[in-house]
Amino acid sequence: MKYAIVALLLFSQLACTTDTNSYTLSGSADGLEDGSKVIIYSLKDNRTNVIDTLFIKNGSFSGKFPKITEPSMYFMVVSNSSIPYFPESEDLKATIYKDSIQASFVTGNLQNDSYREFAINSRKVTKLRTEISDSYRAAKRANDGDLIKKLQQQNVMITNNEVAFKKNFAKENPNSIFALLLVSEMLNQKQLNAREASNLVANFSPKIGSTDIAKEITATAQNLKNSDVGGQAPAFTAQTPEGGKLSLQDAMGEYTIIDFWASWCGPCRKENPNVVRVYNNYHDKGLNIISVSLDKAGQKDRWIKAIKKDKMDWFHVSNLQFWQDPIARQYGVRSIPATFLLDKNGIIIAKNLRGNALDAKVASLLD
C-alpha cells in the first residue's frame, strides 16, 4: 500500500508538470536525406515569418510549439515547396512525399482535415485543366473547330463547378481560417459578389468572424455595394498636383467621370487618348472628369509628367499610396483603369466603360 501511495504521488507530480501550453508537430518524410530542412513559417498580416527550422533524421522530424489561441495559417517549406497547415492546440502529424510535395498533408484537427479535402479537389481540377489545355493545342494544330468549341465548353463547366465547390466549402467550414481566406480570394477575383461575400462571412463562427481578415472582407463588400450602379458615389477629398485639396463635390459637372489610373499602368495610358477625346467632345456640354491616380509614394513627378504627356486637361488628385489608396478602397477598385460615370446628383449610372462604349454612353446623355 505504501508503494502504491508513493507511485500515485509521483504520477500526480508528473501530471502537474506536463506541458499543456504547447503542441507537437511531427512527421514522416520517407526518401528525404538526413539533414534536410523543414522550415516553419507563420502567416500574419500578409507577412510570413520564420518560426523554426526542423531537420529530418531517419525519415522523420519533430518540433514543439506554443499552442495557438487565434486562427492562424502556417507553412512547412520543404525542398522549396510549401505545405500549408493550421495549428491550434492538438498535436499534428505531417506526411511528406519526396516526389510529390504538393500532395503532402497534415492531420490532427478539423481545419487540416477540411483543407486536405479542398487540396485533393484542387489537384483534380488542375489535372483536368491540363488535359483540356493539351487537347486544345492539338485541336488548334488540326484546325478542328468542333473539338475546339467542345473543349471551350468543358473548360467553362470546370470553372463553374470549381467556383461552386469553393462557395460550398466556405459555407460548410465556418470554423476554418482557410475558408475565410478563400472568400477573400474569391471576392478579389470577382467569383463572389458583395452580397454573397457578406453572407458567407456572417456564417463563420464568432472566432473566425472577429478576425481582421473577416472585417476587411466585410468592409470591401460594403464598399462594392456603395460603388455599384444606382448607388450614391462615396465622397472623397485628396491632394492635387499643385499641393492643394480637391473634393469630388468640387469637380462635379452635369455628368462626371471618376477615372482611376496610374502613370505606371500600361492599359491606362493606352486608354487615355480615348478619354481625352470624350472629354474634349463633351466638356462644353457638361462633362467633367476627376482622375484618381494610384501612383506610388515618391512618384509625384512621374504622375505630373504623365498628366502633361497624355494631355489630361481636367481635375486630378492622388494620395500616392499605390493599391492602399483610400479612395480606390472606397470604390472597391481592384484593377485599373476603372471608371465611374455619375449624374449631377452623384448617382453612379455606369461603370468601367472603355473605348467606344464610353463614347457612346456619354453621347447618349449629352448629344
N, C-alpha and C positions, 0 to 999 in steps of 0.2 A: 504493500500500500504506500509505503514511504517513497519508493522509486516512482510509483505512478504519479504521485503528487509533484515530485521534482520534474518529471517529464512534462506534466501539464503546465507547470510554471515556465519551463523553458520554451514550450510551444507558444505560450501567451506572449513572452518577450519577443520571440521571432515574429509573431503576428503584428505586434506593435511597431516593429522596426521595418516591416515590409514597405517598400516604396510604392505608395498609392498615387503619387503625383507624376508618374511617368508611364510611357508605353514603350513597347519594344517593336522595332521594325526588323524582321529577319527575313532572309530569302535564300532561295536556291538559284544558282547561276551555272548550271552544268555547261562545260565546254569553254568557259572563260578562264583565262590563265590566272594563277595566283598573283596577287598584287594589282589586279585590275581594279579601277576605281569605280565606286558608286557615289556620285556627288549628289547631296541632298540640297534642293533649293526650296525656298518658300516664295509664294507669290502674294504680294500685298501692294495695294495702290498701283497696280500695273507695273510693279517693280519686282525683280527677282533678287533674292539674297541667298548666299551660300550659308547653309545651316551646319553642315558637317560633311566629311568625306569618309566613307567606309571602304574597306578593302576586302576583296574576295580571297578566300583561302579554302582550298579543298572543295570548291564548288558551292560555297555558301558565304553569307555575310550577316552581320547583325549590329544593331545600334540601339541605344536607349535615348528617348527624347521626352521633354516635358509634355504633359497632357495639354491638348488644345481645347480652350473654352469657347472660342469663337469660330464660326465656319471658315475653313481655310482650304486652300489648294496648294499642294506641294508637288515637286517633281523629283524623280530619280533620273539622273543623266548617266547613261552607260554607253560607252563607245560612240559618243556624240549624238546619241538619240535619247529622247526624254520619255519617261513613263509617268503620267500624272497619277496622283493618289490623294486621298482625303483623310487626314488623321483626325482622330477625336480622342477617345480615352481607351479604346480597346487595342490590344496587341495586333499587329498587322503582319501578314505573310505575303512576300513577293515571290513571283515565279518569273524568272528572266530567261528568255530563249536567245542563245547566242546568235543564231541565224535569222531571228525574226523578233527584233527588239520591239517593234510596233505591236506585236501580238502578246507581249508580256503583260502581266496584270498583277494587281494587289487585291487581297481579300482580307476580311476581318470586321467589316461593318457594312451597313446597308448602302452608304454612299458609294463605296468602292464596288460593291456588287452591281448596283444600278449603272454605274459608269462602264463597267465591263460589258454589260448588255448593250449599251449605246455604242461602244467601240467596235463590238462584233458586227453590229448592223452597218456602221460606217465603213468598215473594211469591205463588206459585201457590196455596198453602193459603189465604192471606189473600183472594185473589180468589174462590176457591170459597166461602169462608165468607160473603163479602159478597153473592154471588149467592144463596146459600141464605137469608140473612137477608132480602133483598129479596123473595124468593118467599114466605117465611114470613109476612111482613107482609101481602102481597097475599092469601094463603090465609086469614089471620085475618079480613081485611075481607070476604072472600067466604064465610066460615064453611065452608070446605072441609075437613072433618075428615080425609078420606082423604089429601089432599095434605099437610096438617099433619103427620100421622103419618109419611108417607114422607120429608118433609124432616127431621124429627127423627132418623129412622134414618140418613139420609145424613150428618147432622152428627156423629152418634156414630161412623160409619165413618171420616169425615175425621179426627176426633180420634185414633182408634185408629191410623190409618195414619201420622199425624204423629208420635205417640209412638214407633211402631216405627221410623220414619225417624231420629229423634233418637238412639235407642238404637244403631242400626246405625252412624250417623255417629260416635258416640263410640267405638264398638268398632273402626272401620276407620281412625281417625285418632289413633293412640297418641302422636304427636308434636305434637299441636295443643293449645295452651293454651285455645283457644276450645272445643274438645271437652270439656276438663276443666270449664270454666265452665258448659257445657251440662249436665253431670252434676250439678253443684251446684244449678243452677236446677231440674232435674227432680226431684231429691230434695226440695227445699223445696216444690215444687208437688205432691208425692206421686205423681208419674208414675213414680217408681222406688221400690222398697222397699229396705231396708237391705242385703239380700244382693246385689241387682242393682248397687247403687251401689258396694259394696265390690269386686265382681268387675270392674267397669269400671275403677275406679281402679287395681286390680292389673295391668290390661292396659296401662296407659300406660308409656311409656319411662321409664327412671330419671330423666332430666332433668325430665320433667313430673311424675312421681310424687313427686319430692322437694320440690315447691313447697309453700308454706304452704297454698294452696288445697286441694291433694290431702290434706294432713294434716288439714285441717279437715273435709273430706268424710268421711274415714276415722273421725275421732272422732265426728262426728254420726251416722254409720251405726252405730257401736258403741253409742252411747247409745240409739239407736232399738231395737237388738236387746235391750239391757239392760232397756228400759222396755216391752217387749212383753208381751202376756198370757202368763202362765206363767213369767215371769222374776221374779227377786228384786228388789224395789224398791230402787233405789240409796239409800244412806244420805245424810243431809244434816243440817246444823245451821245455823240463821240467827237473826237478831235478831227479838225480839218487839216489839210496840208499846210495851211498858214499858221496853225497852232491855236486857232480859236475853237469854239464849241458850236456844233450844229445839231439840231434835233430833227427827227423825222417830220414833225409838225412844221418846222421852218421850211422844209423842202417840198411840201405838198403842192400839187397843181390840180387841174381838173381831173387828170389821171396821173398816177405816179408809179414809176418802176423802181423797186428796190433791187439793186443789182449786186450780187455777191461775187467777188472775183479776187485776183491777186496778180501781181506783176510776174510771179514765178509760174503761173498757171497757163500752160500752152493752149488748152482748149478755150480758156477765157480770152486770151489775146487774139485767137483766131475768130472768135465770135464778136469781138469789139467793133470791127468795121460795120457789121450789120446793125449793132445797137446805135452806133454813131449815125448811120443813115436814117434809122427810125426817128431818132431824136431830132435830127436836122429837118426832117419832113413834117414833124408834128409838134415841135416845141411851141411854135407860134399859135397853134390851135389849142394848147392847154396841157401838153405833155411835159412832165418834169421827170428827172432821173436823179436818184441818190445812190451812188456806188459805195458799197462797204467792202473795204479791202481786208483780206486775210494775210497780209504781208507780215513778216516776222519782225521781232524786236531788232532794232539796229539797221533796218532796211527801209527807212523812211525815204532816203534819196532814190532808191530803186522804184519805190511806189510813185513818187512825184515824176520821175523821168518817164515812167510807163504811161502816166496820165497824159503828159505832153506829147509823147511819141504817137500814141493811139488817138490823139485829138478828142479826148473825152471831156468836152466842154460843158460840164454840168456839176452838180454837187458831189462832194467826196468826203468820206470820213473813214477813219481806221483807228483801232486800238492797238494795232501792231502786235497782236497776240496769237497769230497763226490760227490753228484749229481750236485754241482756247478762247477765241473771240466771243465775248458775252452776247453780242447781237446775233451771231451765227447760231449760238446755242438757243437763244430765244426763239429763233425761227426754225429750229430743227434742221439746220443746213449741215449735211454730212458730205457733200460733194459740190464742187464748183466747176463751171458757172451755174448759178442758181438765181432765178428772177421771181419777183412777186409783183403783180400788177394790181394797183389799188384804185378805187374810185375816190371821189373828192371827200368822202366821209371816212376814208381809211379802211374800207372793207376790201378784203382780198377777193378779186373777181377772177384771177387766173394765176397760174404759177408755172415756172420752168418752161416758158415758151422761148424758142430759139429760131433763128433764121427767118424763113418766110412765115412761119406760124406766128411769130411775134409781130411782124409787119402787118399781117392780115388782121390780127386781133385789134391792134391799135387803130388801123384804118377803119375797121367796122365801128369803132367808138367815136372817132373824131372826123372822119371824112363826111 
